[in-house]
Amino acid sequence: YQLPLQVSRAEEGGWHVTWDEDSVLNKEALNLAVRVLWVGCISLTVSKAEEEELSELLHEQFKCVPVFLEPELQADFYHGFCRSYLRPVLHNQLPLPSTTNPFADREWRAYCNANKKFADKVMEVYEPGYMTWVHDYHLLLLPSYILRRHRTAHIGLFLHSPFPASDVFRTIAMREELLRAMLNTDLIGFLLFEYTRNFLTSCKRMLGLEYEFRRGGFLGVEYG
């Protein structure tokens, strides 16, 4: 969900911005002979008064559209739901039995709100015919929010993390909401076939959906 940029304040005023060459998705990662717009967050905290100036700079010089999340929302979204709740389950790490419920409704609402903010930014620059690529588990709800605004949008999702076995994934409180949002894409990419199989099994056991083989070596699920 982060832009592949390093942004800091310059000593003489203004901004110092460079491409982050160590980012998994850097400016050369896609290597497509088409115009690419990046939508995502930056690690630097900026004031409301600075957002417009920085947004114009990033868009004009780097083709990047920043999404600014308030500190409290950022904490509940990223450190709360994404890192503390969702990531361990995706990596097959179940919490030890305790009297405390690891799911926090406040953090889930933050996850929803952050994904909605991303959808708002995507639609600000979206044009008919665009292909929207969503990356990783931080934005699993984004396909649904985009389709609510543009029913014919073309959306792809690539999951850079594992996808667990269905009996592990079913421990997620909002498992059906996440599965249905992922199915609102045209194409989903996984790191390994094992993760693909786990996803398809989850769709079958939790949503009653079957898959079939498609031309080109794809596996298809009819949904929506």
VENVEN-V207790 format. One line per field, one symbol per residue. psi: psi as a letter, one per 30 degrees, with the letter a starting at -180 (. if undefined). A space follows every 50 residues. Layout:
# VENVEN-V207790
psi: ???
This chain:
# VENVEN-V207790
psi: fkkhljklkkeglbkjklkjffkeiaffeehkhlkkkkkallfkklleff eeeeeeeeeefghkjkkkkkeeeeeeedfdeeefeeeeefghjklkklfk kfkkeeeeeeeeeeeeeeeeeefefkkkfkkkkkklffhffeeeeefffj fgkkklkkjgllkllefeeffkeheeeeeeeefglfkkkleleeeeeeee eeeefffgklllklkgglkkkkk.
